[in-house]
Amino acid sequence: MAENRYVMDWLETYAKRNTRYVFQSGVRHFLRSVYGVELDNSSLELHAARYVEECRAGRDWFKDLLKYAADLHGRPPKSAKAFISGAKGWLEYTLGVEVTRKQQRLLLGRLPKGSRARTGEAELSREILRRVLTHTDVKGRALFLFLASSGIRIGEALKLRLSDVDLRRDPAEVYVRGEYTKSGDAYTSFLSSEAREALAEWLKVRDSYLEGSLNRGRGLRRVKVVEDDRIFPFSPSTAEQIWQNAIRNARMDERDSSTNRHRLHIHMLRKWFLSQAKIAVPESVAEAWAGHVGYLDEAYRRYSRDQLREFYRKAEPHLLIGVPRDVAEIQSKFQRDLDQLREQVIDLTRKLTDANAINLQLLTENTSLKERIQRAEEKLTELERMLKELIS
């Protein structure tokens, strides 16, 4: 008998990996709501097959879906809607049923209200980030500085290959391929000197980390390093665990009382980047660096790559974490003063050019006037000679 793939066959109809991941979680939580057991990938298909058979025998699938919607009430609104969409889509595809408009209204009425995450976030500052970084290892420090100085999403950062980053540039450039992004649009961001230094240190030990992760639990037998050319060759769950360990050791792992989620989370690094970058550069530029689709065309159409790089130099002092606030403010003021001096030099150069042009024009006119005076004097001399001849 062929193995049932009720869930995987349906998930394969979606092109985006992130969509498949979210919808698979929605189905898993739905079946957990139905049977009251935790499910991993192997047991997911078994319970899915069991559920399909029970529905074919007359089980009320919509009643289960309503109960699932009610069970999701404690989750953030956006997550709850994504999970219910996954479960609903799977039921429609697998059972050949259709959720009517009336049923959809009933489902929405049981989901948590609002569109924003309900977890009360703590204020993320440079001082807090510095404290968190003191409790990370070399890979954690490199990853968190990478995210905080580029604005790149964590899911995209973990897909980046070694060839996607150019550390020889000033500032270092990061190319995010369209195949990595939610929208399918590629974009370019940059790294601060602080993040570039941390990344360079991580790349020195990256191969050792890979080899160690493969050999872990295998005694002394050495295994060839896996062919993985990602900059950060680990999963989102590993990155999340690194963050949680850091905030716990920094004693900053406070949780929201209503959602039980950490008030400091890794996705806040992207928000921090945007808030800091917008202090120094146009909003469209900062949003484009973070890969926001609505701003990509605008920023890349209006500015050249060199201009975007120059904008980042202006924003960099605000993105540095490992330096005190007063030092960052001094750097920022120095950058502003430098920009003003450059503008003054440009203005003086323009005025000097204008003055030279005027001088050249005056010099030309002066030469012409001298020639006219000389010709007039010659005519006067000739007239005087002729007058003397007439008198004599």
Backbone torsions as a table, in degrees:
resi	resn	phi	psi	omega
1	MET	NA	128.8	-179.0
2	ALA	-65.7	143.8	-180.0
3	GLU	-69.5	133.5	178.6
4	ASN	-72.6	138.7	178.4
5	ARG	-132.9	54.6	-175.6
6	TYR	-62.9	-36.3	-178.1
7	VAL	-84.1	-49.6	-175.2
8	MET	-65.3	-38.9	178.4
9	ASP	-60.8	-38.6	178.4
10	TRP	-70.2	-43.2	-179.3
11	LEU	-62.2	-32.4	-178.5
12	GLU	-69.0	-8.3	175.8
13	THR	-80.1	-5.2	178.6
14	TYR	-107.1	134.7	-175.9
15	ALA	-79.7	-36.1	-174.4
16	LYS	-80.1	130.4	179.4
17	ARG	-62.7	-40.1	-178.5
18	ASN	-64.4	-39.1	177.2
19	THR	-62.3	-44.4	178.8
20	ARG	-60.6	-40.9	-178.7
21	TYR	-64.7	-46.4	-178.5
22	VAL	-65.7	-44.9	-178.1
23	PHE	-68.5	-34.3	175.4
24	GLN	-63.5	-40.0	176.6
25	SER	-63.4	-38.7	178.6
26	GLY	-61.9	-42.1	179.1
27	VAL	-69.1	-40.5	-179.7
28	ARG	-61.0	-46.1	179.7
29	HIS	-67.3	-32.9	177.6
30	PHE	-63.5	-48.1	-179.5
31	LEU	-68.7	-30.3	174.3
32	ARG	-66.4	-38.7	176.7
33	SER	-62.7	-35.8	-178.2
34	VAL	-72.8	-46.7	-171.4
35	TYR	-104.7	-10.6	177.2
36	GLY	71.4	26.5	179.9
37	VAL	-130.3	151.6	175.3
38	GLU	-77.6	141.3	-175.7
39	LEU	-125.4	135.0	169.9
40	ASP	-103.3	-175.2	-174.9
41	ASN	-62.2	-36.2	-178.3
42	SER	-72.0	-41.4	-178.5
43	SER	-81.0	-13.7	-179.7
44	LEU	-61.4	-48.3	-178.6
45	GLU	-66.5	-35.1	179.0
46	LEU	-63.3	-46.0	179.9
47	HIS	-72.1	-31.3	175.9
48	ALA	-63.9	-43.9	178.5
49	ALA	-63.5	-41.3	177.7
50	ARG	-60.8	-42.7	-177.6
51	TYR	-67.5	-41.2	179.6
52	VAL	-60.4	-43.5	179.8
53	GLU	-63.5	-40.4	-179.6
54	GLU	-66.9	-36.6	178.3
55	CYS	-69.1	-36.6	177.1
56	ARG	-66.9	-24.1	178.2
57	ALA	-89.0	0.7	174.6
58	GLY	119.0	5.7	-179.9
59	ARG	-66.5	142.8	-177.9
60	ASP	-85.1	96.9	-176.4
61	TRP	-67.4	-33.5	-177.7
62	PHE	-72.1	-33.3	175.6
63	LYS	-62.2	-40.4	176.4
64	ASP	-64.4	-37.7	-179.5
65	LEU	-67.4	-38.0	176.3
66	LEU	-63.3	-44.1	178.2
67	LYS	-62.4	-39.8	178.7
68	TYR	-62.4	-42.7	178.2
69	ALA	-59.8	-40.5	178.6
70	ALA	-67.6	-36.9	178.5
71	ASP	-65.2	-25.8	-178.5
72	LEU	-81.8	1.3	-172.4
73	HIS	-61.4	-26.8	-179.2
74	GLY	-84.7	-3.2	-178.6
75	ARG	-89.6	161.6	174.2
76	PRO	-57.9	142.8	-175.5
77	PRO	-53.3	-44.6	-177.4
78	LYS	-66.5	-40.2	178.2
79	SER	-65.1	-42.3	-179.7
80	ALA	-61.8	-43.1	179.9
81	LYS	-66.3	-37.5	178.4
82	ALA	-66.5	-41.3	-179.6
83	PHE	-66.7	-42.4	-179.1
84	ILE	-68.8	-32.7	176.2
85	SER	-65.4	-39.9	178.2
86	GLY	-64.1	-48.0	-179.8
87	ALA	-63.9	-43.5	-179.8
88	LYS	-62.8	-45.0	179.7
89	GLY	-62.6	-38.8	179.6
90	TRP	-66.6	-43.3	179.2
91	LEU	-62.9	-43.2	179.9
92	GLU	-64.0	-41.6	-178.5
93	TYR	-70.7	-44.4	-172.6
94	THR	-80.8	-40.8	-175.9
95	LEU	-94.6	-11.1	-178.5
96	GLY	71.7	28.1	-179.7
97	VAL	-101.2	175.3	178.2
98	GLU	-140.5	130.3	177.0
99	VAL	-81.4	118.3	-178.4
100	THR	-75.5	169.9	178.2
101	ARG	-62.3	-39.7	178.8
102	LYS	-63.3	-43.6	179.0
103	GLN	-65.3	-37.4	178.6
104	GLN	-62.4	-40.4	177.7
105	ARG	-64.2	-39.1	178.1
106	LEU	-63.4	-40.0	179.1
107	LEU	-65.6	-46.9	-178.5
108	LEU	-62.6	-31.2	179.8
109	GLY	-68.0	-20.2	180.0
110	ARG	-98.4	-9.3	179.6
111	LEU	-83.9	156.0	177.0
112	PRO	-62.4	142.1	-176.5
113	LYS	-81.8	158.1	176.6
114	GLY	98.6	170.2	-179.7
115	SER	-119.8	-11.4	-179.3
116	ARG	-97.5	154.7	174.1
117	ALA	-62.2	140.5	-173.8
118	ARG	-94.3	-5.4	179.1
119	THR	-69.9	128.6	177.9
120	GLY	-75.1	112.6	-176.8
121	GLU	-81.7	143.1	174.1
122	ALA	-76.7	160.3	177.3
123	GLU	-75.3	126.4	-180.0
124	LEU	-98.5	118.6	-178.4
125	SER	-123.9	171.9	178.1
126	ARG	-61.6	-39.2	-178.9
127	GLU	-65.5	-41.2	179.4
128	ILE	-65.5	-43.8	178.7
129	LEU	-62.3	-37.7	178.9
130	ARG	-63.8	-39.8	178.8
131	ARG	-66.1	-40.3	178.6
132	VAL	-63.6	-42.9	-176.9
133	LEU	-64.8	-26.4	178.6
134	THR	-67.6	-13.9	-178.9
135	HIS	-111.4	26.4	177.3
136	THR	-118.0	156.8	173.5
137	ASP	-87.3	-172.4	-173.2
138	VAL	-64.1	-36.1	-179.2
139	LYS	-74.4	-37.0	178.4
140	GLY	-67.3	-41.9	178.9
141	ARG	-62.8	-43.8	179.8
142	ALA	-62.8	-43.8	-178.2
143	LEU	-65.7	-46.7	-175.0
144	PHE	-69.7	-38.4	175.7
145	LEU	-68.2	-35.6	176.5
146	PHE	-59.1	-48.0	-178.5
147	LEU	-68.1	-42.9	-175.5
148	ALA	-71.2	-24.4	-177.1
149	SER	-100.7	-8.7	-178.6
150	SER	-116.1	-25.7	-177.0
151	GLY	79.0	6.0	-177.6
152	ILE	-73.5	142.9	178.2
153	ARG	-64.7	147.5	-178.3
154	ILE	-60.1	-40.5	180.0
155	GLY	-64.2	-35.4	178.5
156	GLU	-73.9	-40.3	-178.9
157	ALA	-61.1	-36.3	-178.1
158	LEU	-76.7	-7.4	176.0
159	LYS	-99.3	-12.6	-176.3
160	LEU	-61.9	138.9	177.0
161	ARG	-96.3	165.3	-179.5
162	LEU	-58.7	-34.3	-178.1
163	SER	-75.1	-7.7	-178.8
164	ASP	-84.9	-6.9	-178.7
165	VAL	-120.8	131.5	177.4
166	ASP	-114.4	100.5	-178.4
167	LEU	-80.2	-7.7	179.9
168	ARG	-79.3	-20.4	179.5
169	ARG	-73.8	159.1	175.0
170	ASP	-131.3	105.8	-2.0
171	PRO	-74.4	162.8	179.1
172	ALA	-60.7	140.0	-177.4
173	GLU	-104.4	145.4	176.1
174	VAL	-125.1	121.9	178.6
175	TYR	-103.2	117.5	-179.8
176	VAL	-99.4	110.1	-176.9
177	ARG	-67.9	152.4	178.7
178	GLY	-60.2	-29.5	-179.3
179	GLU	-70.2	-13.5	178.9
180	TYR	-91.4	-22.6	-166.2
181	THR	-92.6	160.8	178.0
182	LYS	-66.3	-36.1	-175.3
183	SER	-89.3	-17.5	-175.0
184	GLY	87.7	2.3	179.9
185	ASP	-98.1	132.0	176.6
186	ALA	-79.5	156.7	175.5
187	TYR	-158.1	168.0	-179.0
188	THR	-120.6	136.8	173.6
189	SER	-129.6	-175.8	-175.2
190	PHE	-135.3	167.5	178.7
191	LEU	-122.2	144.8	174.3
192	SER	-71.9	162.2	177.4
193	SER	-60.5	-33.3	178.3
194	GLU	-65.1	-45.4	179.4
195	ALA	-69.1	-37.5	179.0
196	ARG	-62.5	-42.1	179.0
197	GLU	-63.6	-44.1	179.4
198	ALA	-64.3	-39.4	179.4
199	LEU	-66.3	-40.2	178.5
200	ALA	-61.2	-39.0	177.9
201	GLU	-66.7	-39.1	178.8
202	TRP	-65.5	-40.5	-178.0
203	LEU	-65.5	-23.2	177.2
204	LYS	-66.3	-30.9	-174.6
205	VAL	-114.7	5.4	-176.2
206	ARG	-59.3	-46.5	-178.9
207	ASP	-63.8	-37.1	177.6
208	SER	-64.6	-38.6	177.2
209	TYR	-62.1	-44.9	179.8
210	LEU	-61.7	-45.2	-179.9
211	GLU	-63.8	-41.1	178.9
212	GLY	-64.7	-38.0	179.5
213	SER	-67.2	-30.2	178.4
214	LEU	-77.8	-38.4	-176.2
215	ASN	-83.5	-10.0	-177.8
216	ARG	-61.0	127.2	178.9
217	GLY	82.9	7.7	-178.5
218	ARG	-117.0	23.8	178.4
219	GLY	68.4	-139.3	-177.1
220	LEU	-95.9	-1.8	-177.4
221	ARG	-69.2	125.9	-178.7
222	ARG	-85.4	141.3	179.0
223	VAL	-121.8	139.7	179.7
224	LYS	-59.7	139.7	-179.8
225	VAL	-60.0	132.7	-177.4
226	VAL	-64.6	147.8	177.9
227	GLU	-78.0	87.1	-179.5
228	ASP	-134.2	108.7	-175.7
229	ASP	-97.1	16.6	175.9
230	ARG	-73.0	147.2	178.3
231	ILE	-63.0	-46.2	178.1
232	PHE	-114.2	90.3	-172.9
233	PRO	-81.9	61.4	174.9
234	PHE	-148.3	171.7	-171.6
235	SER	-87.3	163.9	175.1
236	PRO	-58.4	-35.1	-180.0
237	SER	-66.4	-35.0	176.7
238	THR	-67.1	-43.2	177.8
239	ALA	-61.0	-42.8	178.9
240	GLU	-62.7	-39.2	-179.6
241	GLN	-67.2	-38.1	176.8
242	ILE	-60.4	-43.5	179.4
243	TRP	-64.4	-47.1	-178.0
244	GLN	-63.4	-39.1	176.6
245	ASN	-62.3	-39.5	-178.0
246	ALA	-67.3	-46.7	-177.9
247	ILE	-71.0	-28.7	176.4
248	ARG	-68.7	-45.7	179.9
249	ASN	-67.3	-27.0	176.2
250	ALA	-83.9	0.2	-178.1
251	ARG	57.6	45.4	179.1
252	MET	-130.0	30.3	-176.2
253	ASP	-98.1	37.8	178.4
254	GLU	-62.8	142.0	-179.5
255	ARG	-111.6	151.5	175.8
256	ASP	-70.3	133.5	-174.8
257	SER	-68.0	-25.8	-177.3
258	SER	-91.3	-35.3	-177.5
259	THR	-106.1	-12.8	-178.2
260	ASN	62.8	23.4	177.0
261	ARG	-100.3	153.1	179.7
262	HIS	-63.9	138.2	179.6
263	ARG	-78.4	-16.1	170.1
264	LEU	-112.7	119.2	179.5
265	HIS	-134.2	163.2	-169.9
266	ILE	-64.0	-28.2	-178.8
267	HIS	-69.9	-15.4	179.2
268	MET	-70.7	-16.8	178.1
269	LEU	-63.6	-35.4	177.9
270	ARG	-67.4	-42.5	178.0
271	LYS	-64.2	-39.3	-179.9
272	TRP	-63.7	-42.9	178.1
273	PHE	-56.2	-48.7	-176.5
274	LEU	-63.5	-43.4	-178.5
275	SER	-64.7	-36.6	-178.8
276	GLN	-77.5	-41.8	-177.4
277	ALA	-64.6	-35.7	-177.0
278	LYS	-70.0	-12.5	175.3
279	ILE	-66.3	-32.9	-170.7
280	ALA	-110.7	-21.3	-173.6
281	VAL	-131.0	163.7	177.2
282	PRO	-57.9	147.3	-178.3
283	GLU	-57.6	-40.0	-177.7
284	SER	-61.7	-34.7	179.7
285	VAL	-70.0	-48.1	179.8
286	ALA	-60.7	-43.9	-180.0
287	GLU	-65.7	-36.0	178.1
288	ALA	-66.6	-39.6	176.3
289	TRP	-59.7	-33.2	-179.2
290	ALA	-86.5	1.1	174.7
291	GLY	82.1	18.6	177.4
292	HIS	-74.3	120.1	-168.3
293	VAL	-57.4	-42.9	-174.8
294	GLY	-62.3	-16.0	-175.7
295	TYR	-109.8	-9.9	-174.0
296	LEU	-63.2	-54.0	-178.1
297	ASP	-60.9	-41.4	-177.8
298	GLU	-60.8	-49.1	-176.3
299	ALA	-69.2	-44.0	-175.6
300	TYR	-77.1	-16.7	176.1
301	ARG	-83.8	-36.1	-174.4
302	ARG	-83.0	-30.3	-172.1
303	TYR	-122.8	148.2	174.7
304	SER	-80.8	168.9	178.2
305	ARG	-62.0	-38.7	178.9
306	ASP	-65.0	-37.3	178.1
307	GLN	-67.1	-40.3	177.6
308	LEU	-64.4	-37.0	177.9
309	ARG	-66.7	-39.3	178.4
310	GLU	-67.0	-37.5	175.6
311	PHE	-59.8	-41.4	-177.8
312	TYR	-65.1	-36.1	177.5
313	ARG	-60.8	-34.6	177.4
314	LYS	-69.8	-35.6	-177.4
315	ALA	-81.1	-24.0	-171.8
316	GLU	-54.6	-43.8	180.0
317	PRO	-56.5	-30.7	179.7
318	HIS	-78.8	-13.0	-176.3
319	LEU	-102.3	-3.6	179.4
320	LEU	-76.0	136.8	-175.5
321	ILE	-110.0	-39.7	-173.4
322	GLY	-80.0	11.2	177.8
323	VAL	-118.8	148.6	178.8
324	PRO	-60.8	157.7	-178.8
325	ARG	-58.6	-41.5	-177.0
326	ASP	-65.7	-34.1	177.4
327	VAL	-67.0	-42.1	178.3
328	ALA	-62.4	-39.3	179.1
329	GLU	-67.1	-36.6	177.2
330	ILE	-64.8	-42.9	178.2
331	GLN	-62.4	-40.6	179.6
332	SER	-64.5	-43.7	178.8
333	LYS	-64.4	-40.2	177.6
334	PHE	-60.7	-41.4	179.3
335	GLN	-64.1	-41.8	178.6
336	ARG	-64.2	-43.5	178.5
337	ASP	-62.2	-39.9	179.3
338	LEU	-63.7	-41.7	178.1
339	ASP	-62.9	-41.4	178.3
340	GLN	-63.5	-40.3	178.1
341	LEU	-63.9	-39.8	178.0
342	ARG	-62.5	-41.6	178.6
343	GLU	-64.5	-38.8	177.9
344	GLN	-64.3	-41.2	179.1
345	VAL	-62.4	-43.1	178.6
346	ILE	-61.6	-42.7	-179.7
347	ASP	-65.8	-44.6	179.1
348	LEU	-65.1	-38.2	178.0
349	THR	-62.5	-41.2	178.3
350	ARG	-63.4	-44.9	180.0
351	LYS	-64.5	-39.8	178.4
352	LEU	-63.8	-40.3	177.5
353	THR	-62.1	-43.3	178.2
354	ASP	-62.7	-42.9	-179.4
355	ALA	-64.3	-40.6	177.8
356	ASN	-62.3	-39.8	178.7
357	ALA	-64.1	-40.5	178.4
358	ILE	-65.8	-43.4	179.1
359	ASN	-61.0	-40.5	179.5
360	LEU	-63.8	-40.5	178.4
361	GLN	-64.7	-44.1	178.7
362	LEU	-63.3	-39.6	179.4
363	LEU	-63.1	-40.8	178.9
364	THR	-64.5	-44.8	179.6
365	GLU	-65.0	-36.9	179.4
366	ASN	-64.0	-42.2	178.3
367	THR	-62.8	-43.8	179.5
368	SER	-63.6	-38.8	179.5
369	LEU	-65.4	-41.0	178.7
370	LYS	-61.4	-41.2	179.6
371	GLU	-64.5	-40.8	179.2
372	ARG	-65.7	-39.2	178.3
373	ILE	-64.5	-42.1	-179.7
374	GLN	-62.0	-43.0	179.2
375	ARG	-66.0	-37.5	178.2
376	ALA	-64.6	-41.2	179.3
377	GLU	-65.1	-38.6	179.1
378	GLU	-64.3	-42.2	177.9
379	LYS	-64.7	-39.0	178.8
380	LEU	-63.0	-43.4	178.0
381	THR	-60.6	-41.4	179.5
382	GLU	-65.2	-41.1	178.5
383	LEU	-64.7	-41.2	177.9
384	GLU	-61.0	-41.2	179.1
385	ARG	-62.9	-45.5	-179.3
386	MET	-63.6	-38.3	179.7
387	LEU	-64.3	-41.8	178.2
388	LYS	-61.7	-39.9	179.5
389	GLU	-64.6	-38.7	-179.8
390	LEU	-67.1	-39.1	-177.9
391	ILE	-68.7	-40.6	-178.1
392	SER	-76.4	NA	NA
